[in-house]
Amino acid sequence: MKNACSLLRPPFKSTSKKKEPEKKDKPINPKDLKFFLGMCEGNKKFIPNPPSDYDCSIMKSFEKRKLGSSSSDVPQLGAQKKQSIELLVVLNEEQQGLLTFLKSSKLTPVEITVSTTEFSVAPVVRWKFEEGKSLVPPEIVPMLPTQMRRLHDCYMKAMIDVNFMQGAKFTDDNFLRGEGMI
């Protein structure tokens, strides 16, 4: 049986070892050898010690500075023409409240202290709500801000149409609970 298997199987060839060709020394022309050795020696003479990467980067940055080309146009400390910063003023709560009032009323401190005129105060209107009637007194309706006027007009229209149920659609931005209807 062993002979039959060996006859059917092809002979095993080793592919792991490659035959190296025989090295034959070729004659080198002494002139060419001298020329190539001279090139190697010549290169060593011109570059004694190449600078390190750090030194190269320092030399490049120094050369850029010499040429006057700056990488940024941001003025350095002391190079700005005008250096002005508002002084920090710390006020107590009462003074801060007075300042915010002055800014909102567009009045100067002198106008407030010297002025003898009295400032008019908005009248307080008492109006009892009754279903189906106006939300505010009729003489105040023309003075209402836009959104209040729209609400008043919408309410009055609904009362004329006898629509006592009002619906409103809202989005997630209004109540942060998604969209829906009331």
Protein Blocks (a to p, Z undefined) as FASTA:
>chain_A
ZZmmmmmpccdddfkbccddddddddddfklmmmmmmmmmmmmmmmmbacdfklmmmmmm
mmmmmnopafbfcdcehiambdcddddddddfklmmmmmmmmmnopafklmmmpmbdcdd
dddddddddehiafbdfklmmmpcfklmmmmmmmmmmmmnopabdcddddfklnonopad
ZZ
